[in-house]
Amino acid sequence: QQATGINNTSAKKEHRKDPLTVQTGNKVVYTIRVYNEGEVAGWATQITDHLPSGLKFVPAAESTINSTYGWTVSEDGKTVTTYFLLLDN
């Protein structure tokens, strides 16, 4: 966990990564939750995740989940981002 001062406006928390084995062609769906456990009101405006080797992003046109939550993928196909929570969600 990383914080940047007493009036922190940015925090980063990383969790352990325990890889699971899946078969080629399987669809992997996972959930990202955002909580404010601090004493100062705050909100997330951008969520970014990095896809592990071997996984590829399913475009929003082919995925109801990715379309609903506004997920987009970087040109290299390894970083996915959403601004869904910025829209008062």
Summary of the structure (lengths in Angstrom):
residues: 89
radius of gyration: 15.2
end to end distance: 24.5
largest distance: 46.7
contacts: 127
relative contact order: 0.17
helix: 13%
strand: 16%
